[in-house]
Amino acid sequence: QVRERIAGDLHDEVGSNLGSIQMFADLAEGRSGPSDELKRIQRIAAETVSAVRDIVWLLRPGGDHRIATVEHLRETSSIMLETLDWKFTANEDAWNVELPEEETRHLFLFFREALHNIMRHAKAAKVEIRVEKNDGRFRLVIHDDGVGIPAEKLERPSTLRALRQRTEALGADLKVESTAEQGTRLELTVPLDRKRPRKKGLPVVPAGES
């Protein structure tokens, strides 16, 4: 009940206020013309709306109001990539994929960080996102047509560090392909059928023993 109440407050109060910030920034841009400051306000508001939606989604463990994981990713794309030409596709099996809660959190954080990097650094015009479930694997591909990442920078441990940390937490694989002035392609592959460690707890005592 506490989780549901917190989720409701975040959705209704914080989400509504952030939506108002976006709306007023759009109005200001329409009256005075575009500016770097307004674009930054719009981007930060969109990223924060996406973050709040992730928290609300994770706080609500079930129920008819909770959309599927891939649908949530698609809606995140619509919020964060609103100013770009974007496309989101998924195969039929992907729409039914549901990961454990902690893995879902890392997936959402990976996805939002990847889109954040595109909006802040890539100078992209188009973004294509593809989600698939095949052969016991969940695959997420994000491809932009931006400036790319120089090879020498891509080799540095600090480059894409947050994405690599989320990949490790997911027990997944990450492939990064980037060419100067031709964009960047990220491919995250999460195994679905691996055995996960059991949570530690009290030993099980057979019936009749103490």
Buried (B, 14 or more C-beta within 10 A) or exposed (E): EEEEEBBEEBBEEBBEEBEEBBEEBBEBBEEEEEEEEBBEBBBBBBBBBBBBBBBBBBBBEEEEEBEEBBEBBBBBBEBBBEEBEBEBEBEEEBBEBEBEEEBBBBBBBBBBBBBBBBBEEBBBEBBBBBBBBEEEBBBBBBBBBBBBBEEEEBEEEEBBEBBBBBBEBBEBEBEBBBEEEEBBBBBBBBEEEEEEEEEEEEEEEEEEEE
